[in-house]
């Protein structure tokens, strides 16, 4: 009874968040010049990937350093469908979910037995190993060259209705619906019974088991769902021009984790804030550094130095991240 | 047969270095409960210091020992500046669950790695440079044929074995070593029995820093030195520690040699492209059979 009364309100809340998100992105995006519109598209893509870290690590307590590998799986699924069968991206991108979901199920079956650093180690090696498969099966994956794919051009009904967008603007419009759907699902998940079940696994496995949660099975589900988010992000990331091993390096997995922690690893809003920081921070630092006379050797490394320092400071001063601090509510 | 010997020797020599890296990781994991991803960043930094000293006309051994000392000092400094304040946050709600306690220090160490690499780039520029070896890198000649084993390999293996023996003696036979084992076992109880746990933590960071600097000094003659070259060594060393069991120094050494041999045999008999997939296969097989590594503790659950 109480469940039936609650569920519509969860969906309504998620829906409201999503609508607000779409309007905010469109409003901000339309004021940007092309370079920043492309950057905003990257924010949305990373945001989907960071949501997978939020679900996996922040909500369910499973640490993964290999989400980049699942992004690669999603990217290759989409790219192969688009280049070999010339399927439209509106079908090929959602299809990436299937590839990534299967990979996530396999990973989850192995990972359900592991904990803490053992899981971190395994996922890190996965991040390193999966992209090298592209070189092993040259004929299918084309090795280091990769598979070139892009978002193409808007259909005629779109240009008739809204006028001719720039390529960067079109990139943003392609990514936005997927990001909005991802946000809607993540928000629903976090507010729902399933989300609470996963939080109970994070907080105490034995206590969760005593309340009737089959945590081994739930962990596999967690990995599948998180992989789906990662795969979707990877498919869209590849559409920026190329799907290849160099597009999905180990550093990508670590960037996702960094963004999740900077913003606040337990909240969707935090995931978005963290992503904005990670994507735009190098640009902001460049802006500030332009005012100083620095040699090239120094200015090349300043953005990395400052963002790493910020990361350390965030973790030491406030490990709950920018959006953290009100978590006692969920206790 | 020649290929087999070459693979065996190069695997043993590489494996010795991975064992050293894994040992450094295990020491910090046991002593401070942190998987230190910055470890090879620290090693890179002290190897650059040694390289600069040697380029300025000092002997190899001056650079060698200064680098070890710098590695230890840097490790201790990082613990005092970053990890100790972080561990004081353990009472906050976010860090109350085990998974977060494992995740947050990992992220802090990634930050440290970023800072060290950027600083190295600013100070020494990013281009690769070579690093000298103290012993010849040509193979021994036995009965007219060149063996795939160099005196530098011999140097690497003997130095690593000496280090491993010294660390074992340190942990088993000295009072400080005993205090560190007690801290690793149970920090609260160790503190109650009068052990200065902050000191033993910092000490484990220092020892691990020196060990990984040694690994850096030994591996850079065969690769090159740049801010990022040691990243891969860290990942392989970490895998070695996980395969052997993160709680066990002996396991780390075992894991190091296993991975060294696997990598070497795959490179010689299959192709270098298969190396990472084989590492993954080894890791998965070991962890599916023993989720806490070959020599790791039992997977016990406390309610």
Interface residues (C-beta under 8 A of the other chain):
Chain A: X57 X61 X62 X63 X65 X110 X113 X114 X115 X116 X117 X118 X120 X121 X122 X124 X125 X126 X128 X129 X132 X133 X135 X136 X202 X203 X204 X205 X206 X250 X254 X257 X258 X261 X265 X266 X297 X298 X300 X301 X302 X304 X305 X307 X308 X309 X311 X312 X315 X316 X319 X320 X324 X327 X328 X331
Chain B: X29 X35 X82 X85 X86 X89 X92 X93 X94 X95 X96 X97 X98 X99 X100 X102 X103 X104 X106 X107 X108 X110 X111 X112 X113 X114 X115 X117 X118 X119 X121 X122 X125 X126 X231 X235 X238 X239 X241 X242 X246 X273 X274 X275 X276 X277 X279 X280 X283 X284 X287 X288 X291 X292 X293 X301 X303
